[in-house]
Amino acid sequence: MTTLTTTAPHQVLDPSLLGRPVHRLPHFAAQLRDDLAAALRQPASRRYWGAAEVEQVGFSQLTGSEPRTRWQYFAAGSGVIAFAIERVLLLAVLDQRYGSAKAGAPAPAADPGQVRVTATEERLGVALGQQLAHVVGSRIAASLPGGQPLAAPLPPAAPAAGGQPGKGTWLITMNVRAGELSGRVWFALDKHLISDVLHGLAPQRETGRGAGGQAPKPAVPLAQRLQVTLAGQLVSKEVTLGALFDLRIGDVIPVSLDRADVMLEDSRLYTAAVTEHKGKLCLTSFEDIE
């Protein structure tokens, strides 16, 4: 199965995802890697995985030229997760659980071509698929605004025609290593789930939600947000320059208050009447400048 870089120019991209934060997928992959690593360390999982560790988790897209493998489908949230595991890895897990591998020791690699498929192997594949697909589905659900991890195990879902996800399907690849043995696990996300992933990665301004998942308040019109400073010119009186220089402390210049000019910088916007209110001069009766 060929792994592609999510930004490769020859990738097939669903047109409905154009403009979505595809470049943030590595951030989701890092979170999912931590979740999957923690799941493999759980005591119940140690019976199957032993000392296996998650090396890497990444996104790619199916090209349609990958070798055929057995896929299982599980319903998760608004969509479906398809699960597949490399058979050499599945046989190692089978040996870890039921074979001769010692607890905590890496299981020896088996040749898939020399081992026939048994009902026990098939049941184990279903159990692992349900376990790991639940981890992926929970991470997707928790990443959505106000979302929570999935509480119940994922129910099986009807497989797509042919059993193999279609070309261009988004794929999560988990690389697992146990000693010298390495293998891969794949999770294919349908268009609903990859849309949920990208929706959860979108900034708050894109999701239309603020802190706590609350819808933002309606924007206040610009005219109500823009503040300006108005100056009231209360009095204007013409005097000679000589009379101005002759002024002394205590001199009184007689003026009369008629209507004041209301200025925005150097522009006259209104005229207003000058009144007194509780010991303060106030402007009222505004009139536009014609």
Helices and strands as residue ranges (DSSP letters): G 15-17, G 22-24, H 25-41, H 43-49, E 53-61, E 72-76, E 79-85, H 87-98, G 112-114, H 119-143, E 170-178, E 181-189, H 191-201, H 204-207, G 211-213, H 222-225, E 231-233, H 241-245, E 259-264, E 267-277, E 280-288
